[in-house]
Amino acid sequence: MKPRFLLPLILLTLGLTAPAQAAGTALFTDFSGQPRDIEDYAGQGKWLVVKIWAHDCPACAQGAAAYARFHDARKDQDATVLGVSLDGEGNRAGAEAFVARHALPFPNLIGEPDVVMLKYMKLTGKQFRGTPTILLYDPEGTLRAAQPGVVPVDTIEAYIEKQQTTAADAG
């Protein structure tokens, strides 16, 4: 798509999503249909790794097991994972199958593709580039990093360890 067509598309999308936001409805739902948003999970005293994924993304599938292990190993300590599917209602069945196939132990939300992309842009000030994409929130709920593409779990672990060491040294 040519850049000159992106602005009207974004403005149209903002117009479509603004009434929902003004009415107080959440941008996403969990897989039981309850309204949720990323902020519901951030700032809970633990690092939050948000993985934006799609059911038909090979790289998302390839990394699913590592994120599941990371979540299981750290959820009772210092970090959790939240999945955000951009499959939307039209591909809910595919997204549900992805969660089941990979036995994802962490919560997952689903939203329409344009809504997920706009949320990313609002949070980061950058254009969404595709799945997978990672957002990393500190324990206080501040977005500390955003990275499109594959991010190995050991890179996230190293970042968290460095931040915790720096905070301990400063305190």
Contacts in CASP RR format, 6 or more apart in sequence:
PFRMAT RR
TARGET T0000
AUTHOR 0000-0000-0000
METHOD contacts of the structure
MODEL  1
MKPRFLLPLILLTLGLTAPAQAAGTALFTDFSGQPRDIEDYAGQGKWLVV
KIWAHDCPACAQGAAAYARFHDARKDQDATVLGVSLDGEGNRAGAEAFVA
RHALPFPNLIGEPDVVMLKYMKLTGKQFRGTPTILLYDPEGTLRAAQPGV
VPVDTIEAYIEKQQTTAADAG
1 9 0 8 1.000
10 118 0 8 1.000
13 114 0 8 1.000
13 115 0 8 1.000
13 118 0 8 1.000
14 118 0 8 1.000
16 114 0 8 1.000
17 27 0 8 1.000
17 114 0 8 1.000
17 115 0 8 1.000
17 118 0 8 1.000
20 27 0 8 1.000
21 27 0 8 1.000
25 35 0 8 1.000
26 35 0 8 1.000
26 36 0 8 1.000
26 37 0 8 1.000
26 40 0 8 1.000
27 37 0 8 1.000
27 111 0 8 1.000
27 115 0 8 1.000
27 119 0 8 1.000
28 35 0 8 1.000
28 36 0 8 1.000
28 37 0 8 1.000
28 38 0 8 1.000
28 84 0 8 1.000
28 109 0 8 1.000
28 110 0 8 1.000
28 111 0 8 1.000
28 115 0 8 1.000
28 116 0 8 1.000
29 35 0 8 1.000
29 36 0 8 1.000
29 109 0 8 1.000
29 110 0 8 1.000
29 111 0 8 1.000
30 36 0 8 1.000
30 107 0 8 1.000
30 108 0 8 1.000
30 109 0 8 1.000
30 110 0 8 1.000
31 95 0 8 1.000
31 96 0 8 1.000
31 99 0 8 1.000
31 108 0 8 1.000
31 110 0 8 1.000
36 109 0 8 1.000
37 109 0 8 1.000
38 50 0 8 1.000
38 82 0 8 1.000
38 84 0 8 1.000
38 109 0 8 1.000
38 119 0 8 1.000
38 123 0 8 1.000
38 135 0 8 1.000
41 48 0 8 1.000
41 50 0 8 1.000
41 80 0 8 1.000
41 82 0 8 1.000
41 107 0 8 1.000
42 48 0 8 1.000
42 137 0 8 1.000
42 141 0 8 1.000
42 143 0 8 1.000
43 137 0 8 1.000
43 138 0 8 1.000
43 139 0 8 1.000
43 140 0 8 1.000
43 141 0 8 1.000
44 80 0 8 1.000
44 139 0 8 1.000
44 141 0 8 1.000
45 139 0 8 1.000
45 140 0 8 1.000
45 141 0 8 1.000
46 74 0 8 1.000
46 75 0 8 1.000
46 77 0 8 1.000
46 78 0 8 1.000
46 79 0 8 1.000
46 80 0 8 1.000
46 139 0 8 1.000
47 78 0 8 1.000
47 79 0 8 1.000
47 80 0 8 1.000
47 136 0 8 1.000
47 137 0 8 1.000
47 138 0 8 1.000
47 139 0 8 1.000
47 160 0 8 1.000
48 79 0 8 1.000
48 80 0 8 1.000
48 81 0 8 1.000
48 82 0 8 1.000
48 136 0 8 1.000
48 137 0 8 1.000
48 141 0 8 1.000
49 67 0 8 1.000
49 70 0 8 1.000
49 71 0 8 1.000
49 79 0 8 1.000
49 80 0 8 1.000
49 81 0 8 1.000
49 82 0 8 1.000
49 134 0 8 1.000
49 135 0 8 1.000
49 136 0 8 1.000
49 156 0 8 1.000
50 81 0 8 1.000
50 82 0 8 1.000
50 83 0 8 1.000
50 84 0 8 1.000
50 134 0 8 1.000
50 135 0 8 1.000
50 136 0 8 1.000
50 137 0 8 1.000
51 60 0 8 1.000
51 67 0 8 1.000
51 81 0 8 1.000
51 82 0 8 1.000
51 83 0 8 1.000
51 84 0 8 1.000
51 132 0 8 1.000
51 133 0 8 1.000
51 134 0 8 1.000
52 83 0 8 1.000
52 84 0 8 1.000
52 85 0 8 1.000
52 86 0 8 1.000
52 116 0 8 1.000
52 120 0 8 1.000
52 130 0 8 1.000
52 131 0 8 1.000
52 132 0 8 1.000
52 133 0 8 1.000
52 134 0 8 1.000
52 135 0 8 1.000
53 60 0 8 1.000
53 64 0 8 1.000
53 83 0 8 1.000
53 84 0 8 1.000
53 85 0 8 1.000
53 86 0 8 1.000
53 98 0 8 1.000
53 131 0 8 1.000
53 132 0 8 1.000
54 60 0 8 1.000
54 85 0 8 1.000
54 86 0 8 1.000
54 87 0 8 1.000
54 91 0 8 1.000
54 95 0 8 1.000
54 131 0 8 1.000
55 85 0 8 1.000
55 87 0 8 1.000
55 91 0 8 1.000
55 94 0 8 1.000
55 95 0 8 1.000
55 97 0 8 1.000
55 98 0 8 1.000
56 94 0 8 1.000
57 131 0 8 1.000
57 132 0 8 1.000
59 131 0 8 1.000
59 132 0 8 1.000
59 149 0 8 1.000
59 150 0 8 1.000
60 98 0 8 1.000
60 131 0 8 1.000
60 132 0 8 1.000
61 98 0 8 1.000
61 102 0 8 1.000
62 150 0 8 1.000
63 132 0 8 1.000
63 150 0 8 1.000
64 98 0 8 1.000
64 102 0 8 1.000
64 104 0 8 1.000
65 102 0 8 1.000
66 152 0 8 1.000
66 153 0 8 1.000
67 81 0 8 1.000
67 104 0 8 1.000
67 106 0 8 1.000
67 153 0 8 1.000
68 81 0 8 1.000
68 102 0 8 1.000
68 103 0 8 1.000
68 104 0 8 1.000
68 105 0 8 1.000
68 106 0 8 1.000
69 153 0 8 1.000
70 79 0 8 1.000
70 81 0 8 1.000
70 153 0 8 1.000
70 156 0 8 1.000
70 157 0 8 1.000
71 79 0 8 1.000
71 80 0 8 1.000
71 81 0 8 1.000
71 105 0 8 1.000
71 106 0 8 1.000
72 105 0 8 1.000
74 80 0 8 1.000
75 106 0 8 1.000
78 139 0 8 1.000
78 160 0 8 1.000
78 164 0 8 1.000
79 160 0 8 1.000
80 106 0 8 1.000
81 106 0 8 1.000
82 106 0 8 1.000
82 107 0 8 1.000
82 108 0 8 1.000
82 109 0 8 1.000
83 104 0 8 1.000
83 106 0 8 1.000
83 107 0 8 1.000
83 108 0 8 1.000
83 109 0 8 1.000
84 108 0 8 1.000
84 109 0 8 1.000
84 110 0 8 1.000
84 111 0 8 1.000
84 116 0 8 1.000
85 95 0 8 1.000
85 98 0 8 1.000
85 108 0 8 1.000
85 109 0 8 1.000
85 110 0 8 1.000
85 111 0 8 1.000
86 111 0 8 1.000
86 112 0 8 1.000
86 113 0 8 1.000
86 116 0 8 1.000
86 117 0 8 1.000
86 131 0 8 1.000
87 94 0 8 1.000
87 95 0 8 1.000
87 110 0 8 1.000
87 111 0 8 1.000
87 113 0 8 1.000
88 95 0 8 1.000
88 110 0 8 1.000
88 111 0 8 1.000
88 112 0 8 1.000
88 113 0 8 1.000
89 110 0 8 1.000
89 111 0 8 1.000
89 112 0 8 1.000
92 110 0 8 1.000
95 108 0 8 1.000
95 110 0 8 1.000
98 104 0 8 1.000
99 108 0 8 1.000
116 128 0 8 1.000
117 128 0 8 1.000
120 126 0 8 1.000
120 128 0 8 1.000
120 133 0 8 1.000
120 135 0 8 1.000
120 146 0 8 1.000
121 127 0 8 1.000
121 128 0 8 1.000
123 135 0 8 1.000
123 143 0 8 1.000
123 146 0 8 1.000
124 135 0 8 1.000
124 143 0 8 1.000
124 146 0 8 1.000
126 146 0 8 1.000
128 148 0 8 1.000
129 148 0 8 1.000
129 149 0 8 1.000
130 148 0 8 1.000
130 149 0 8 1.000
131 149 0 8 1.000
132 148 0 8 1.000
132 149 0 8 1.000
132 150 0 8 1.000
132 151 0 8 1.000
133 146 0 8 1.000
133 147 0 8 1.000
133 148 0 8 1.000
133 149 0 8 1.000
134 145 0 8 1.000
134 146 0 8 1.000
134 147 0 8 1.000
134 148 0 8 1.000
134 149 0 8 1.000
134 151 0 8 1.000
134 156 0 8 1.000
135 143 0 8 1.000
135 145 0 8 1.000
135 146 0 8 1.000
136 143 0 8 1.000
136 144 0 8 1.000
136 145 0 8 1.000
136 146 0 8 1.000
136 147 0 8 1.000
136 156 0 8 1.000
136 159 0 8 1.000
137 143 0 8 1.000
137 144 0 8 1.000
138 144 0 8 1.000
138 163 0 8 1.000
144 163 0 8 1.000
145 159 0 8 1.000
END
